Amino acid sequence: MVDFQTGNIVVEPKTEERYIEDASALQKKIDSLPQVVGTSARLKTSGNFRYKEKEIGATVCGIGPADEAFVTGLEGGYNKRGIPEQAP
């Protein structure tokens, strides 16, 4: 387990590519290595959010909550559907 937002190794798409082809198969291959304790795949994109006359740019990150909790320890920040929970 890693106590950071990213792990020891980050796999990204090749230059000029937007995503990794068959990312699930690659993740299974990486998971099968004896040195690997766990993996967590993410989908990341950026965009603009607009409400009335206000607009803000943001990065949106999609995660698998169970994998993410195991790998990075972020389990306290998301509910069962992967939506961030409000701090008390």
C-alpha positions as CSV (number, residue, x, y, z in Angstrom):
1,M,0.0,0.0,0.0
2,V,1.1,3.5,-0.8
3,D,0.1,6.6,1.3
4,F,0.1,9.0,-1.7
5,Q,-2.2,10.0,-4.5
6,T,0.0,8.0,-7.0
7,G,1.9,4.7,-6.4
8,N,5.5,3.7,-7.0
9,I,4.9,3.2,-10.7
10,V,2.5,5.2,-13.0
11,V,1.6,3.8,-16.4
12,E,0.4,6.4,-18.9
13,P,-0.6,6.2,-22.6
14,K,2.1,6.5,-25.2
15,T,2.9,10.0,-26.5
16,E,0.2,11.3,-28.8
17,E,-2.3,8.7,-27.5
18,R,-5.3,9.6,-25.4
19,Y,-5.7,6.2,-23.6
20,I,-4.2,2.8,-23.1
21,E,-5.6,0.1,-25.4
22,D,-7.0,-2.8,-23.4
23,A,-6.1,-1.3,-20.1
24,S,-7.9,-4.1,-18.2
25,A,-5.6,-6.7,-19.7
26,L,-2.5,-4.6,-18.9
27,Q,-3.7,-4.2,-15.3
28,K,-4.2,-8.0,-15.0
29,K,-0.7,-8.6,-16.4
30,I,0.8,-6.1,-13.9
31,D,-1.2,-7.6,-11.0
32,S,0.2,-11.0,-11.9
33,L,3.8,-9.9,-11.2
34,P,5.0,-11.4,-7.8
35,Q,6.5,-8.0,-6.7
36,V,3.1,-6.2,-7.2
37,V,0.9,-5.9,-4.1
38,G,-2.0,-4.1,-5.9
39,T,-3.0,-1.8,-8.7
40,S,-5.6,0.9,-9.3
41,A,-6.7,2.1,-12.7
42,R,-7.9,5.6,-13.2
43,L,-9.6,7.5,-16.0
44,K,-8.6,11.1,-16.2
45,T,-9.9,14.0,-18.3
46,S,-10.2,17.7,-18.1
47,G,-13.1,20.0,-18.9
48,N,-15.0,23.1,-18.0
49,F,-17.9,23.4,-15.6
50,R,-20.3,26.2,-16.3
51,Y,-23.2,27.6,-14.2
52,K,-24.9,30.7,-15.3
53,E,-22.1,33.2,-16.0
54,K,-19.5,31.3,-13.9
55,E,-17.0,28.9,-15.5
56,I,-14.2,26.9,-14.0
57,G,-11.7,24.4,-15.5
58,A,-11.1,21.1,-13.7
59,T,-9.5,17.7,-13.9
60,V,-12.0,14.9,-13.4
61,C,-10.7,11.5,-12.2
62,G,-12.7,8.3,-12.3
63,I,-11.6,5.5,-10.0
64,G,-12.5,2.0,-8.8
65,P,-13.2,2.7,-5.1
66,A,-12.2,-0.7,-3.8
67,D,-8.9,-0.9,-5.8
68,E,-8.1,2.8,-4.9
69,A,-8.8,2.2,-1.2
70,F,-6.4,-0.8,-1.1
71,V,-3.6,0.8,-3.1
72,T,-3.7,4.5,-1.8
73,G,-5.8,4.3,1.4
74,L,-8.3,6.8,0.1
75,E,-11.3,4.7,1.3
76,G,-12.5,7.3,3.8
77,G,-13.1,9.9,1.1
78,Y,-15.6,8.1,-1.1
79,N,-18.9,6.4,-0.6
80,K,-19.9,3.1,-2.1
81,R,-20.7,4.6,-5.5
82,G,-17.3,6.4,-5.7
83,I,-18.7,9.8,-4.9
84,P,-16.6,11.9,-2.5
85,E,-18.2,12.2,1.0
86,Q,-18.5,15.5,2.8
87,A,-16.1,16.0,5.7
88,P,-17.9,16.1,9.1
